[in-house]
Amino acid sequence: MKKARVLSVISAFALLASSAMVSCGKKDEGSSGSGKKTVIKLMTFTKEVKQMCEKYFETHPDFAAKYELKVTEIPTTDGQFQPALDQALKGGGEDAPDFYCAEAAFVLKYTKGTASEFAAPYEDLGIDVENKIKEADIAPYSVEIGRNPEGKVVGLGYQATGGAFIYRRSVAKEAFGTDDPAEVEKQIGAGTNSWDQFFKCAEDLKKKKIAIISGDGDLWHAVENSSDKGWIDENNALYIDPKREEFLDLSKKLKDNGYHNDTQDWQEGWIADMKGEGDKPVLGYFGPAWLINYSLKDNCGGSKIGEGTYGDWGVCQPPIGFFWGGTWVIANKASKNKDAVGKIIEWITLDTSEQGLQYMWANGTFDPSNPTKDVVASNVVMSKSDGKVDILNGQDMFPVYQEANKFAKGDNLTQFDEGINSLWRDQVRQYTGGAKSRDAAIKDFKQAVGDTFDVKVD
């Protein structure tokens, strides 16, 4: 019997009942009559999309006069979001959202996988989606991820999450004599589609008591999302792509040679390296723009140039192209408010005007109290936006990330990535830590996948 990582129906309903319900716009009094607003329900794990919807209501008063937004926000921690969303979609009725969000780790379940049956094609929302995608020049990998098995677009993101190499300028100067992105690219083997030069650089840095990255997780996301195939093949069987299997060797090489600080991503040591407080100075991290804006910026030990490592960062191309993360917005095909939902979704994902979400998001005008500039899905918007940021000492990050987005691809994702990645990373850590052999790690990984997911394992 396969073990399923799901919550009970009762638990899922309890999560829905206990979630924060947020309304946007002033409620009309009275329970009936033409003055009552139509409720549009959003289910999300991120405050970002809730805030975007609130901004849409704020900037479209005629729309806000007709509709009221209610938001159910459930975190993805401890596997809470997906079971609650699944139950809401299957149950229908008042608990069903009109639209919902899915992140990269599980988005394929809702666009191409077992829950794709609930997703409405954007064209059914009144969106001229294929032409709009061309007009906005949306990153191709993001579009592909959002297509259902019939090729219809059912989800699009507002971010582009192609990965770059984010490096410490002072460490680069110590290591290479310059912090010029072109020189750093040369040193780490940017664009070579190989890790050979990267590890040669790691050996050179070791002699100077510098870690090339903080932990093996910094390399994993580049390896994972540059692999040729995903974890599940066309026969619903587990497949270990050779590039992902090689991560065992790359991780062990990093650890055995002391090329990193042996931290685990999102843990205390990883954060300490962002502040420059780790065991050894760290050259850099692999990541999208959101890693700069929502991790480095918050954990660098300062808020202006000269404080902590704020302003001591630069960005350049990585050795191998990849993407990491992202959020897709999907409409429920059972919604009775498709036209209204379509207007919100189009404003978030396809509007390239200065009044659209993507322009505001790219130029830091969405929230005046937090003027963060981010890389968005539309290249048209990116091309007319200013990506200079203080944390990068005034470097314009947009051209770097626009180039990086070209090499990102979405054909190696599966609907089980969140869980399988966790099992894989655990086995890799046990192998590199000396707790088991390479063969045992692979064997135990296969066993764990077979015990947890409804997939074939040899």
Contacts in CASP RR format, 6 or more apart in sequence:
PFRMAT RR
TARGET T0000
AUTHOR 0000-0000-0000
METHOD contacts of the structure
MODEL  1
MKKARVLSVISAFALLASSAMVSCGKKDEGSSGSGKKTVIKLMTFTKEVK
QMCEKYFETHPDFAAKYELKVTEIPTTDGQFQPALDQALKGGGEDAPDFY
CAEAAFVLKYTKGTASEFAAPYEDLGIDVENKIKEADIAPYSVEIGRNPE
GKVVGLGYQATGGAFIYRRSVAKEAFGTDDPAEVEKQIGAGTNSWDQFFK
CAEDLKKKKIAIISGDGDLWHAVENSSDKGWIDENNALYIDPKREEFLDL
SKKLKDNGYHNDTQDWQEGWIADMKGEGDKPVLGYFGPAWLINYSLKDNC
GGSKIGEGTYGDWGVCQPPIGFFWGGTWVIANKASKNKDAVGKIIEWITL
DTSEQGLQYMWANGTFDPSNPTKDVVASNVVMSKSDGKVDILNGQDMFPV
YQEANKFAKGDNLTQFDEGINSLWRDQVRQYTGGAKSRDAAIKDFKQAVG
DTFDVKVD
2 450 0 8 1.000
2 451 0 8 1.000
2 452 0 8 1.000
2 453 0 8 1.000
2 454 0 8 1.000
3 451 0 8 1.000
3 452 0 8 1.000
4 452 0 8 1.000
4 454 0 8 1.000
5 79 0 8 1.000
5 419 0 8 1.000
5 452 0 8 1.000
6 83 0 8 1.000
6 86 0 8 1.000
7 15 0 8 1.000
7 79 0 8 1.000
7 80 0 8 1.000
7 83 0 8 1.000
7 84 0 8 1.000
9 87 0 8 1.000
11 83 0 8 1.000
12 83 0 8 1.000
12 84 0 8 1.000
12 86 0 8 1.000
12 87 0 8 1.000
12 88 0 8 1.000
13 87 0 8 1.000
13 95 0 8 1.000
15 74 0 8 1.000
15 80 0 8 1.000
15 83 0 8 1.000
15 84 0 8 1.000
16 72 0 8 1.000
16 74 0 8 1.000
16 84 0 8 1.000
16 87 0 8 1.000
16 88 0 8 1.000
16 95 0 8 1.000
19 72 0 8 1.000
19 73 0 8 1.000
19 74 0 8 1.000
19 84 0 8 1.000
20 71 0 8 1.000
20 72 0 8 1.000
20 73 0 8 1.000
21 70 0 8 1.000
21 71 0 8 1.000
21 72 0 8 1.000
22 50 0 8 1.000
22 69 0 8 1.000
22 70 0 8 1.000
22 71 0 8 1.000
22 73 0 8 1.000
23 68 0 8 1.000
23 69 0 8 1.000
23 70 0 8 1.000
24 53 0 8 1.000
24 54 0 8 1.000
24 57 0 8 1.000
24 64 0 8 1.000
24 68 0 8 1.000
24 69 0 8 1.000
24 71 0 8 1.000
25 57 0 8 1.000
25 64 0 8 1.000
25 68 0 8 1.000
25 69 0 8 1.000
27 37 0 8 1.000
27 68 0 8 1.000
28 35 0 8 1.000
28 36 0 8 1.000
28 37 0 8 1.000
30 36 0 8 1.000
37 65 0 8 1.000
37 66 0 8 1.000
37 67 0 8 1.000
37 68 0 8 1.000
38 66 0 8 1.000
38 67 0 8 1.000
38 68 0 8 1.000
38 337 0 8 1.000
38 340 0 8 1.000
39 67 0 8 1.000
39 68 0 8 1.000
39 69 0 8 1.000
39 70 0 8 1.000
40 67 0 8 1.000
40 68 0 8 1.000
40 69 0 8 1.000
40 70 0 8 1.000
40 98 0 8 1.000
40 99 0 8 1.000
40 337 0 8 1.000
40 340 0 8 1.000
40 341 0 8 1.000
40 344 0 8 1.000
41 70 0 8 1.000
41 71 0 8 1.000
41 72 0 8 1.000
41 96 0 8 1.000
41 97 0 8 1.000
41 98 0 8 1.000
41 99 0 8 1.000
42 49 0 8 1.000
42 50 0 8 1.000
42 53 0 8 1.000
42 69 0 8 1.000
42 70 0 8 1.000
42 71 0 8 1.000
42 72 0 8 1.000
42 97 0 8 1.000
42 98 0 8 1.000
42 99 0 8 1.000
42 100 0 8 1.000
42 101 0 8 1.000
43 71 0 8 1.000
43 72 0 8 1.000
43 74 0 8 1.000
43 84 0 8 1.000
43 85 0 8 1.000
43 88 0 8 1.000
43 97 0 8 1.000
43 99 0 8 1.000
43 100 0 8 1.000
43 101 0 8 1.000
44 50 0 8 1.000
44 71 0 8 1.000
44 72 0 8 1.000
44 73 0 8 1.000
44 74 0 8 1.000
44 100 0 8 1.000
44 101 0 8 1.000
45 73 0 8 1.000
45 74 0 8 1.000
45 75 0 8 1.000
45 76 0 8 1.000
45 81 0 8 1.000
45 101 0 8 1.000
45 103 0 8 1.000
46 73 0 8 1.000
46 101 0 8 1.000
46 103 0 8 1.000
46 327 0 8 1.000
47 73 0 8 1.000
48 327 0 8 1.000
49 101 0 8 1.000
49 327 0 8 1.000
49 329 0 8 1.000
49 348 0 8 1.000
50 71 0 8 1.000
50 73 0 8 1.000
51 366 0 8 1.000
51 367 0 8 1.000
52 158 0 8 1.000
52 348 0 8 1.000
52 357 0 8 1.000
52 366 0 8 1.000
53 69 0 8 1.000
53 71 0 8 1.000
53 344 0 8 1.000
53 348 0 8 1.000
54 69 0 8 1.000
55 357 0 8 1.000
55 360 0 8 1.000
55 366 0 8 1.000
56 63 0 8 1.000
56 343 0 8 1.000
56 344 0 8 1.000
56 347 0 8 1.000
56 348 0 8 1.000
56 357 0 8 1.000
57 63 0 8 1.000
57 64 0 8 1.000
57 67 0 8 1.000
57 69 0 8 1.000
58 64 0 8 1.000
59 355 0 8 1.000
60 343 0 8 1.000
63 340 0 8 1.000
63 343 0 8 1.000
66 340 0 8 1.000
67 337 0 8 1.000
67 340 0 8 1.000
72 84 0 8 1.000
72 88 0 8 1.000
72 97 0 8 1.000
74 80 0 8 1.000
74 81 0 8 1.000
74 84 0 8 1.000
74 85 0 8 1.000
75 81 0 8 1.000
76 82 0 8 1.000
76 103 0 8 1.000
76 105 0 8 1.000
82 106 0 8 1.000
82 109 0 8 1.000
85 97 0 8 1.000
85 100 0 8 1.000
86 115 0 8 1.000
87 95 0 8 1.000
88 95 0 8 1.000
88 96 0 8 1.000
88 97 0 8 1.000
89 96 0 8 1.000
89 97 0 8 1.000
89 100 0 8 1.000
89 115 0 8 1.000
89 118 0 8 1.000
89 332 0 8 1.000
92 334 0 8 1.000
96 332 0 8 1.000
96 334 0 8 1.000
96 335 0 8 1.000
97 332 0 8 1.000
98 331 0 8 1.000
98 332 0 8 1.000
98 335 0 8 1.000
98 336 0 8 1.000
98 337 0 8 1.000
98 340 0 8 1.000
98 341 0 8 1.000
99 329 0 8 1.000
99 330 0 8 1.000
99 331 0 8 1.000
99 332 0 8 1.000
99 335 0 8 1.000
99 341 0 8 1.000
99 344 0 8 1.000
99 345 0 8 1.000
100 110 0 8 1.000
100 329 0 8 1.000
100 330 0 8 1.000
100 332 0 8 1.000
101 327 0 8 1.000
101 328 0 8 1.000
101 329 0 8 1.000
101 330 0 8 1.000
102 109 0 8 1.000
102 110 0 8 1.000
102 111 0 8 1.000
102 327 0 8 1.000
102 328 0 8 1.000
102 330 0 8 1.000
103 325 0 8 1.000
103 326 0 8 1.000
103 327 0 8 1.000
103 328 0 8 1.000
104 145 0 8 1.000
104 161 0 8 1.000
104 323 0 8 1.000
104 324 0 8 1.000
104 325 0 8 1.000
104 326 0 8 1.000
104 327 0 8 1.000
104 413 0 8 1.000
104 417 0 8 1.000
105 325 0 8 1.000
105 417 0 8 1.000
105 418 0 8 1.000
105 419 0 8 1.000
105 421 0 8 1.000
106 415 0 8 1.000
106 417 0 8 1.000
106 418 0 8 1.000
107 145 0 8 1.000
107 146 0 8 1.000
107 326 0 8 1.000
107 328 0 8 1.000
107 413 0 8 1.000
108 145 0 8 1.000
108 413 0 8 1.000
108 414 0 8 1.000
108 415 0 8 1.000
108 417 0 8 1.000
109 115 0 8 1.000
109 116 0 8 1.000
109 415 0 8 1.000
109 416 0 8 1.000
110 116 0 8 1.000
110 118 0 8 1.000
110 119 0 8 1.000
110 154 0 8 1.000
110 328 0 8 1.000
110 330 0 8 1.000
111 119 0 8 1.000
111 145 0 8 1.000
111 146 0 8 1.000
111 147 0 8 1.000
111 148 0 8 1.000
111 154 0 8 1.000
111 155 0 8 1.000
111 328 0 8 1.000
111 330 0 8 1.000
112 146 0 8 1.000
112 147 0 8 1.000
112 148 0 8 1.000
112 149 0 8 1.000
112 415 0 8 1.000
113 149 0 8 1.000
113 415 0 8 1.000
114 415 0 8 1.000
116 148 0 8 1.000
116 149 0 8 1.000
116 154 0 8 1.000
118 332 0 8 1.000
118 333 0 8 1.000
118 334 0 8 1.000
119 148 0 8 1.000
119 154 0 8 1.000
119 155 0 8 1.000
119 330 0 8 1.000
119 331 0 8 1.000
119 332 0 8 1.000
119 333 0 8 1.000
120 154 0 8 1.000
120 330 0 8 1.000
120 331 0 8 1.000
120 332 0 8 1.000
120 333 0 8 1.000
120 335 0 8 1.000
120 338 0 8 1.000
121 129 0 8 1.000
121 148 0 8 1.000
121 152 0 8 1.000
121 153 0 8 1.000
121 154 0 8 1.000
122 129 0 8 1.000
122 152 0 8 1.000
122 153 0 8 1.000
122 154 0 8 1.000
122 155 0 8 1.000
122 156 0 8 1.000
122 331 0 8 1.000
122 342 0 8 1.000
122 345 0 8 1.000
123 129 0 8 1.000
123 130 0 8 1.000
123 152 0 8 1.000
123 153 0 8 1.000
124 331 0 8 1.000
124 333 0 8 1.000
124 338 0 8 1.000
125 331 0 8 1.000
125 338 0 8 1.000
125 339 0 8 1.000
125 341 0 8 1.000
125 342 0 8 1.000
125 345 0 8 1.000
125 346 0 8 1.000
126 338 0 8 1.000
126 339 0 8 1.000
126 342 0 8 1.000
127 342 0 8 1.000
127 345 0 8 1.000
127 346 0 8 1.000
127 350 0 8 1.000
129 153 0 8 1.000
129 350 0 8 1.000
130 153 0 8 1.000
132 346 0 8 1.000
132 350 0 8 1.000
133 143 0 8 1.000
133 153 0 8 1.000
133 156 0 8 1.000
133 350 0 8 1.000
135 350 0 8 1.000
135 352 0 8 1.000
135 380 0 8 1.000
136 350 0 8 1.000
136 352 0 8 1.000
136 358 0 8 1.000
136 377 0 8 1.000
136 378 0 8 1.000
136 379 0 8 1.000
136 380 0 8 1.000
136 381 0 8 1.000
137 378 0 8 1.000
137 379 0 8 1.000
137 380 0 8 1.000
138 156 0 8 1.000
138 349 0 8 1.000
138 350 0 8 1.000
138 377 0 8 1.000
138 378 0 8 1.000
138 379 0 8 1.000
139 160 0 8 1.000
139 162 0 8 1.000
139 377 0 8 1.000
139 379 0 8 1.000
139 405 0 8 1.000
139 408 0 8 1.000
141 323 0 8 1.000
141 405 0 8 1.000
141 408 0 8 1.000
141 409 0 8 1.000
141 410 0 8 1.000
142 156 0 8 1.000
142 157 0 8 1.000
142 160 0 8 1.000
142 328 0 8 1.000
142 377 0 8 1.000
143 153 0 8 1.000
143 156 0 8 1.000
144 409 0 8 1.000
144 410 0 8 1.000
144 411 0 8 1.000
145 155 0 8 1.000
145 328 0 8 1.000
145 410 0 8 1.000
145 413 0 8 1.000
146 153 0 8 1.000
146 154 0 8 1.000
146 155 0 8 1.000
146 156 0 8 1.000
146 328 0 8 1.000
147 153 0 8 1.000
147 154 0 8 1.000
148 154 0 8 1.000
154 330 0 8 1.000
154 331 0 8 1.000
155 328 0 8 1.000
155 329 0 8 1.000
155 330 0 8 1.000
155 349 0 8 1.000
156 328 0 8 1.000
156 329 0 8 1.000
156 345 0 8 1.000
156 349 0 8 1.000
156 350 0 8 1.000
156 377 0 8 1.000
157 326 0 8 1.000
157 327 0 8 1.000
157 328 0 8 1.000
157 329 0 8 1.000
157 348 0 8 1.000
157 349 0 8 1.000
157 377 0 8 1.000
158 327 0 8 1.000
158 329 0 8 1.000
158 348 0 8 1.000
158 349 0 8 1.000
158 357 0 8 1.000
158 358 0 8 1.000
158 361 0 8 1.000
158 376 0 8 1.000
158 377 0 8 1.000
159 288 0 8 1.000
159 289 0 8 1.000
159 290 0 8 1.000
159 326 0 8 1.000
159 327 0 8 1.000
159 361 0 8 1.000
159 374 0 8 1.000
159 375 0 8 1.000
159 376 0 8 1.000
159 377 0 8 1.000
160 288 0 8 1.000
160 323 0 8 1.000
160 375 0 8 1.000
160 376 0 8 1.000
160 377 0 8 1.000
160 382 0 8 1.000
160 401 0 8 1.000
160 405 0 8 1.000
160 408 0 8 1.000
161 288 0 8 1.000
161 289 0 8 1.000
161 290 0 8 1.000
161 323 0 8 1.000
161 324 0 8 1.000
161 325 0 8 1.000
161 326 0 8 1.000
161 375 0 8 1.000
161 408 0 8 1.000
162 287 0 8 1.000
162 288 0 8 1.000
162 321 0 8 1.000
162 322 0 8 1.000
162 323 0 8 1.000
162 324 0 8 1.000
162 375 0 8 1.000
162 401 0 8 1.000
162 404 0 8 1.000
162 405 0 8 1.000
162 407 0 8 1.000
162 408 0 8 1.000
163 222 0 8 1.000
163 286 0 8 1.000
163 287 0 8 1.000
163 288 0 8 1.000
163 318 0 8 1.000
163 321 0 8 1.000
163 322 0 8 1.000
163 323 0 8 1.000
163 324 0 8 1.000
163 401 0 8 1.000
163 404 0 8 1.000
163 408 0 8 1.000
164 286 0 8 1.000
164 287 0 8 1.000
164 288 0 8 1.000
164 315 0 8 1.000
164 316 0 8 1.000
164 317 0 8 1.000
164 318 0 8 1.000
164 397 0 8 1.000
164 400 0 8 1.000
164 401 0 8 1.000
164 404 0 8 1.000
165 184 0 8 1.000
165 185 0 8 1.000
165 188 0 8 1.000
165 190 0 8 1.000
165 284 0 8 1.000
165 285 0 8 1.000
165 286 0 8 1.000
165 287 0 8 1.000
165 315 0 8 1.000
165 316 0 8 1.000
165 317 0 8 1.000
165 318 0 8 1.000
165 319 0 8 1.000
166 284 0 8 1.000
166 285 0 8 1.000
166 286 0 8 1.000
166 287 0 8 1.000
166 291 0 8 1.000
166 292 0 8 1.000
166 296 0 8 1.000
166 313 0 8 1.000
166 314 0 8 1.000
166 315 0 8 1.000
167 179 0 8 1.000
167 184 0 8 1.000
167 283 0 8 1.000
167 284 0 8 1.000
167 313 0 8 1.000
167 314 0 8 1.000
167 315 0 8 1.000
167 316 0 8 1.000
168 276 0 8 1.000
168 281 0 8 1.000
168 282 0 8 1.000
168 283 0 8 1.000
168 284 0 8 1.000
168 309 0 8 1.000
168 312 0 8 1.000
168 313 0 8 1.000
168 314 0 8 1.000
169 179 0 8 1.000
169 311 0 8 1.000
169 312 0 8 1.000
169 313 0 8 1.000
169 314 0 8 1.000
169 393 0 8 1.000
170 179 0 8 1.000
170 312 0 8 1.000
171 210 0 8 1.000
171 281 0 8 1.000
171 282 0 8 1.000
171 283 0 8 1.000
171 284 0 8 1.000
172 178 0 8 1.000
172 179 0 8 1.000
172 183 0 8 1.000
172 184 0 8 1.000
172 283 0 8 1.000
173 179 0 8 1.000
174 208 0 8 1.000
174 210 0 8 1.000
174 281 0 8 1.000
175 187 0 8 1.000
175 204 0 8 1.000
175 205 0 8 1.000
175 208 0 8 1.000
175 210 0 8 1.000
175 283 0 8 1.000
176 183 0 8 1.000
176 184 0 8 1.000
176 187 0 8 1.000
177 183 0 8 1.000
179 314 0 8 1.000
181 314 0 8 1.000
181 315 0 8 1.000
181 316 0 8 1.000
181 395 0 8 1.000
181 400 0 8 1.000
182 316 0 8 1.000
184 190 0 8 1.000
184 316 0 8 1.000
185 191 0 8 1.000
185 316 0 8 1.000
185 317 0 8 1.000
187 197 0 8 1.000
187 201 0 8 1.000
188 197 0 8 1.000
188 198 0 8 1.000
188 201 0 8 1.000
188 212 0 8 1.000
188 316 0 8 1.000
188 318 0 8 1.000
188 319 0 8 1.000
189 197 0 8 1.000
189 198 0 8 1.000
189 201 0 8 1.000
189 319 0 8 1.000
190 316 0 8 1.000
190 317 0 8 1.000
190 318 0 8 1.000
190 319 0 8 1.000
191 317 0 8 1.000
191 318 0 8 1.000
191 319 0 8 1.000
191 320 0 8 1.000
191 321 0 8 1.000
192 319 0 8 1.000
192 320 0 8 1.000
193 319 0 8 1.000
193 320 0 8 1.000
193 321 0 8 1.000
194 319 0 8 1.000
194 320 0 8 1.000
195 250 0 8 1.000
195 319 0 8 1.000
195 320 0 8 1.000
197 319 0 8 1.000
198 212 0 8 1.000
198 319 0 8 1.000
199 253 0 8 1.000
199 259 0 8 1.000
201 212 0 8 1.000
202 212 0 8 1.000
202 254 0 8 1.000
202 257 0 8 1.000
202 259 0 8 1.000
203 257 0 8 1.000
203 259 0 8 1.000
205 211 0 8 1.000
205 212 0 8 1.000
205 259 0 8 1.000
205 283 0 8 1.000
206 257 0 8 1.000
206 258 0 8 1.000
206 259 0 8 1.000
209 280 0 8 1.000
209 281 0 8 1.000
210 280 0 8 1.000
210 281 0 8 1.000
210 282 0 8 1.000
210 283 0 8 1.000
211 258 0 8 1.000
211 259 0 8 1.000
211 260 0 8 1.000
211 261 0 8 1.000
211 273 0 8 1.000
211 279 0 8 1.000
211 280 0 8 1.000
211 281 0 8 1.000
211 282 0 8 1.000
211 283 0 8 1.000
212 259 0 8 1.000
212 260 0 8 1.000
212 282 0 8 1.000
212 283 0 8 1.000
212 284 0 8 1.000
213 219 0 8 1.000
213 254 0 8 1.000
213 259 0 8 1.000
213 260 0 8 1.000
213 282 0 8 1.000
213 283 0 8 1.000
213 284 0 8 1.000
213 285 0 8 1.000
213 286 0 8 1.000
214 260 0 8 1.000
214 261 0 8 1.000
214 263 0 8 1.000
214 265 0 8 1.000
214 269 0 8 1.000
214 270 0 8 1.000
214 273 0 8 1.000
214 282 0 8 1.000
214 284 0 8 1.000
214 285 0 8 1.000
215 254 0 8 1.000
215 260 0 8 1.000
215 261 0 8 1.000
215 262 0 8 1.000
215 263 0 8 1.000
215 264 0 8 1.000
215 265 0 8 1.000
215 270 0 8 1.000
216 247 0 8 1.000
216 250 0 8 1.000
216 251 0 8 1.000
216 254 0 8 1.000
216 255 0 8 1.000
216 260 0 8 1.000
216 428 0 8 1.000
216 432 0 8 1.000
217 264 0 8 1.000
217 265 0 8 1.000
217 425 0 8 1.000
218 260 0 8 1.000
218 265 0 8 1.000
218 284 0 8 1.000
218 285 0 8 1.000
218 286 0 8 1.000
219 247 0 8 1.000
219 250 0 8 1.000
219 251 0 8 1.000
219 254 0 8 1.000
219 286 0 8 1.000
220 247 0 8 1.000
220 251 0 8 1.000
220 265 0 8 1.000
220 425 0 8 1.000
220 428 0 8 1.000
221 286 0 8 1.000
221 287 0 8 1.000
221 322 0 8 1.000
221 324 0 8 1.000
222 286 0 8 1.000
222 318 0 8 1.000
222 319 0 8 1.000
222 320 0 8 1.000
222 321 0 8 1.000
222 322 0 8 1.000
223 243 0 8 1.000
223 244 0 8 1.000
223 246 0 8 1.000
223 247 0 8 1.000
223 250 0 8 1.000
223 320 0 8 1.000
223 322 0 8 1.000
224 244 0 8 1.000
224 247 0 8 1.000
224 322 0 8 1.000
224 412 0 8 1.000
224 421 0 8 1.000
225 322 0 8 1.000
225 323 0 8 1.000
225 324 0 8 1.000
225 408 0 8 1.000
225 409 0 8 1.000
225 410 0 8 1.000
225 412 0 8 1.000
226 243 0 8 1.000
226 320 0 8 1.000
226 321 0 8 1.000
226 322 0 8 1.000
227 241 0 8 1.000
227 243 0 8 1.000
227 244 0 8 1.000
227 412 0 8 1.000
228 241 0 8 1.000
228 242 0 8 1.000
228 243 0 8 1.000
228 412 0 8 1.000
229 239 0 8 1.000
229 241 0 8 1.000
229 412 0 8 1.000
230 239 0 8 1.000
230 241 0 8 1.000
230 244 0 8 1.000
230 412 0 8 1.000
230 413 0 8 1.000
230 414 0 8 1.000
230 417 0 8 1.000
231 238 0 8 1.000
231 239 0 8 1.000
231 240 0 8 1.000
231 241 0 8 1.000
231 414 0 8 1.000
231 416 0 8 1.000
231 417 0 8 1.000
231 420 0 8 1.000
231 449 0 8 1.000
232 238 0 8 1.000
232 239 0 8 1.000
232 414 0 8 1.000
232 415 0 8 1.000
232 416 0 8 1.000
232 455 0 8 1.000
233 239 0 8 1.000
235 456 0 8 1.000
236 454 0 8 1.000
236 455 0 8 1.000
236 456 0 8 1.000
237 455 0 8 1.000
237 456 0 8 1.000
237 457 0 8 1.000
237 458 0 8 1.000
238 420 0 8 1.000
238 446 0 8 1.000
238 449 0 8 1.000
238 450 0 8 1.000
238 455 0 8 1.000
238 456 0 8 1.000
238 457 0 8 1.000
238 458 0 8 1.000
240 442 0 8 1.000
240 445 0 8 1.000
241 412 0 8 1.000
244 424 0 8 1.000
245 442 0 8 1.000
247 428 0 8 1.000
248 428 0 8 1.000
248 431 0 8 1.000
248 432 0 8 1.000
248 438 0 8 1.000
248 441 0 8 1.000
248 442 0 8 1.000
251 428 0 8 1.000
251 429 0 8 1.000
251 431 0 8 1.000
251 432 0 8 1.000
252 431 0 8 1.000
252 432 0 8 1.000
253 259 0 8 1.000
254 260 0 8 1.000
254 432 0 8 1.000
255 262 0 8 1.000
255 432 0 8 1.000
255 433 0 8 1.000
256 432 0 8 1.000
260 282 0 8 1.000
261 269 0 8 1.000
261 273 0 8 1.000
261 278 0 8 1.000
261 279 0 8 1.000
261 280 0 8 1.000
261 282 0 8 1.000
263 269 0 8 1.000
263 270 0 8 1.000
263 272 0 8 1.000
263 273 0 8 1.000
264 270 0 8 1.000
264 429 0 8 1.000
269 278 0 8 1.000
271 299 0 8 1.000
272 278 0 8 1.000
273 282 0 8 1.000
274 285 0 8 1.000
274 295 0 8 1.000
274 296 0 8 1.000
274 299 0 8 1.000
274 300 0 8 1.000
274 301 0 8 1.000
274 309 0 8 1.000
275 299 0 8 1.000
275 300 0 8 1.000
275 301 0 8 1.000
275 308 0 8 1.000
275 309 0 8 1.000
276 282 0 8 1.000
276 308 0 8 1.000
276 309 0 8 1.000
285 291 0 8 1.000
285 296 0 8 1.000
286 318 0 8 1.000
286 322 0 8 1.000
286 324 0 8 1.000
287 324 0 8 1.000
288 323 0 8 1.000
288 324 0 8 1.000
288 325 0 8 1.000
288 375 0 8 1.000
288 401 0 8 1.000
288 404 0 8 1.000
289 374 0 8 1.000
289 375 0 8 1.000
289 397 0 8 1.000
289 401 0 8 1.000
290 325 0 8 1.000
290 326 0 8 1.000
290 374 0 8 1.000
290 375 0 8 1.000
291 324 0 8 1.000
292 313 0 8 1.000
292 315 0 8 1.000
292 389 0 8 1.000
292 391 0 8 1.000
292 392 0 8 1.000
292 397 0 8 1.000
293 372 0 8 1.000
293 373 0 8 1.000
293 374 0 8 1.000
296 309 0 8 1.000
296 313 0 8 1.000
296 391 0 8 1.000
297 310 0 8 1.000
297 372 0 8 1.000
297 391 0 8 1.000
300 308 0 8 1.000
300 309 0 8 1.000
300 310 0 8 1.000
300 311 0 8 1.000
300 312 0 8 1.000
300 313 0 8 1.000
300 391 0 8 1.000
301 307 0 8 1.000
301 308 0 8 1.000
301 309 0 8 1.000
301 310 0 8 1.000
302 308 0 8 1.000
302 309 0 8 1.000
302 310 0 8 1.000
303 310 0 8 1.000
304 310 0 8 1.000
304 390 0 8 1.000
305 311 0 8 1.000
305 390 0 8 1.000
305 393 0 8 1.000
306 312 0 8 1.000
310 390 0 8 1.000
310 391 0 8 1.000
311 390 0 8 1.000
311 391 0 8 1.000
311 392 0 8 1.000
311 393 0 8 1.000
311 394 0 8 1.000
312 393 0 8 1.000
313 391 0 8 1.000
313 392 0 8 1.000
313 393 0 8 1.000
314 392 0 8 1.000
314 393 0 8 1.000
314 395 0 8 1.000
315 392 0 8 1.000
315 395 0 8 1.000
315 397 0 8 1.000
315 400 0 8 1.000
315 401 0 8 1.000
316 400 0 8 1.000
317 400 0 8 1.000
317 403 0 8 1.000
317 404 0 8 1.000
318 404 0 8 1.000
321 404 0 8 1.000
321 407 0 8 1.000
321 408 0 8 1.000
322 407 0 8 1.000
322 408 0 8 1.000
323 405 0 8 1.000
323 408 0 8 1.000
323 409 0 8 1.000
323 410 0 8 1.000
329 345 0 8 1.000
329 348 0 8 1.000
329 349 0 8 1.000
331 338 0 8 1.000
331 341 0 8 1.000
331 342 0 8 1.000
331 345 0 8 1.000
335 341 0 8 1.000
347 356 0 8 1.000
347 357 0 8 1.000
348 357 0 8 1.000
348 358 0 8 1.000
349 357 0 8 1.000
349 358 0 8 1.000
349 377 0 8 1.000
350 378 0 8 1.000
351 357 0 8 1.000
351 358 0 8 1.000
351 359 0 8 1.000
352 358 0 8 1.000
352 359 0 8 1.000
352 378 0 8 1.000
352 380 0 8 1.000
352 381 0 8 1.000
353 359 0 8 1.000
357 366 0 8 1.000
358 376 0 8 1.000
358 377 0 8 1.000
358 378 0 8 1.000
358 381 0 8 1.000
359 365 0 8 1.000
359 381 0 8 1.000
359 384 0 8 1.000
359 385 0 8 1.000
360 366 0 8 1.000
361 374 0 8 1.000
361 376 0 8 1.000
362 373 0 8 1.000
362 374 0 8 1.000
362 375 0 8 1.000
362 376 0 8 1.000
362 381 0 8 1.000
362 382 0 8 1.000
362 385 0 8 1.000
362 387 0 8 1.000
362 398 0 8 1.000
363 373 0 8 1.000
363 385 0 8 1.000
363 386 0 8 1.000
364 371 0 8 1.000
364 372 0 8 1.000
364 373 0 8 1.000
364 374 0 8 1.000
365 371 0 8 1.000
373 385 0 8 1.000
373 386 0 8 1.000
373 387 0 8 1.000
373 389 0 8 1.000
373 397 0 8 1.000
375 382 0 8 1.000
375 397 0 8 1.000
375 398 0 8 1.000
375 401 0 8 1.000
375 402 0 8 1.000
375 405 0 8 1.000
376 382 0 8 1.000
379 402 0 8 1.000
379 405 0 8 1.000
382 398 0 8 1.000
382 401 0 8 1.000
382 402 0 8 1.000
383 402 0 8 1.000
385 398 0 8 1.000
386 396 0 8 1.000
386 398 0 8 1.000
387 396 0 8 1.000
387 397 0 8 1.000
387 398 0 8 1.000
388 394 0 8 1.000
388 395 0 8 1.000
388 396 0 8 1.000
388 397 0 8 1.000
389 395 0 8 1.000
389 397 0 8 1.000
414 420 0 8 1.000
416 453 0 8 1.000
416 455 0 8 1.000
419 452 0 8 1.000
419 453 0 8 1.000
420 449 0 8 1.000
420 453 0 8 1.000
423 445 0 8 1.000
423 448 0 8 1.000
423 449 0 8 1.000
423 452 0 8 1.000
424 445 0 8 1.000
427 436 0 8 1.000
427 441 0 8 1.000
427 442 0 8 1.000
427 444 0 8 1.000
427 445 0 8 1.000
427 448 0 8 1.000
428 441 0 8 1.000
430 436 0 8 1.000
430 441 0 8 1.000
430 444 0 8 1.000
431 437 0 8 1.000
431 438 0 8 1.000
431 440 0 8 1.000
431 441 0 8 1.000
436 444 0 8 1.000
446 457 0 8 1.000
446 458 0 8 1.000
447 457 0 8 1.000
449 455 0 8 1.000
449 457 0 8 1.000
450 457 0 8 1.000
END
